[in-house]
């Protein structure tokens, strides 16, 4: 597919994560959630690709990586504080 071939790396990575997430939602029978997630996810892919096309690839990478970094930090902090939850 030409659209996928022309995506910049952050948008392509986000599209892969989106496909996995939507696939899990469909396998659990959450069809409305999968539809809404697909709609907003594809809009995010377009925005990420637009950022790359105007030489703002660093911002696109930040948008893709920030949730993973925040989750890792929160996990490390909660493990360090011995939070059982």
C-alpha positions as CSV (number, residue, x, y, z in Angstrom):
1,X,0.0,0.0,0.0
2,X,1.4,3.3,-1.0
3,X,0.1,5.2,2.0
4,X,1.9,2.9,4.4
5,X,5.1,2.9,2.3
6,X,5.3,6.7,2.5
7,X,4.7,7.1,6.3
8,X,7.5,8.4,8.4
9,X,8.9,6.1,11.1
10,X,7.0,7.6,14.1
11,X,3.7,7.4,12.2
12,X,4.4,3.9,11.0
13,X,5.3,2.8,14.6
14,X,2.1,4.4,15.9
15,X,0.1,2.6,13.1
16,X,1.5,-0.8,14.2
17,X,0.6,-0.1,17.9
18,X,-2.9,1.0,16.7
19,X,-3.4,-2.1,14.7
20,X,-2.4,-4.3,17.7
21,X,-4.7,-2.4,20.0
22,X,-7.7,-2.5,17.6
23,X,-7.1,-6.2,16.9
24,X,-7.3,-6.9,20.7
25,X,-10.4,-4.8,21.0
26,X,-12.1,-6.8,18.2
27,X,-11.0,-10.1,19.6
28,X,-12.7,-9.2,22.9
29,X,-15.8,-8.1,21.1
30,X,-15.4,-4.4,21.8
31,X,-16.5,-3.3,18.3
32,X,-17.5,0.3,19.1
33,X,-14.3,0.9,21.1
34,X,-12.3,-0.5,18.1
35,X,-14.2,1.8,15.7
36,X,-13.7,4.9,17.8
37,X,-10.0,4.0,18.4
38,X,-9.5,3.4,14.7
39,X,-11.0,6.8,13.8
40,X,-8.9,8.8,16.3
41,X,-5.8,6.7,15.7
42,X,-5.8,7.2,12.0
43,X,-6.2,10.9,12.5
44,X,-3.2,10.8,14.8
45,X,-1.2,8.9,12.1
46,X,-2.1,11.7,9.7
47,X,-1.0,14.4,12.1
48,X,2.3,12.6,12.9
49,X,3.0,12.2,9.2
50,X,2.3,15.9,8.7
51,X,4.7,16.8,11.5
52,X,7.4,14.8,9.7
53,X,6.7,16.4,6.4
54,X,7.4,19.9,7.9
55,X,10.7,18.7,9.5
56,X,9.2,18.3,13.0
57,X,10.1,14.6,13.2
58,X,11.5,15.2,16.7
59,X,8.1,16.4,17.9
60,X,6.4,13.4,16.3
61,X,8.9,11.0,18.0
62,X,8.1,12.8,21.3
63,X,4.4,12.3,20.9
64,X,4.9,8.6,20.1
65,X,7.4,8.0,22.9
66,X,6.0,10.1,25.7
67,X,3.3,7.6,26.9
68,X,5.9,4.8,27.2
69,X,8.3,7.0,29.1
70,X,5.6,8.2,31.5
71,X,4.4,4.7,32.1
72,X,7.9,3.4,32.7
73,X,8.6,6.2,35.2
74,X,5.3,5.7,37.0
75,X,6.0,2.0,37.3
76,X,9.5,2.6,38.6
77,X,8.3,5.1,41.1
78,X,5.5,2.8,42.4
79,X,7.9,-0.1,42.6
80,X,10.4,2.0,44.5
81,X,7.7,3.2,47.0
82,X,6.4,-0.4,47.4
83,X,2.9,0.6,46.4
84,X,0.7,-2.5,46.2
85,X,-2.2,-1.8,44.1
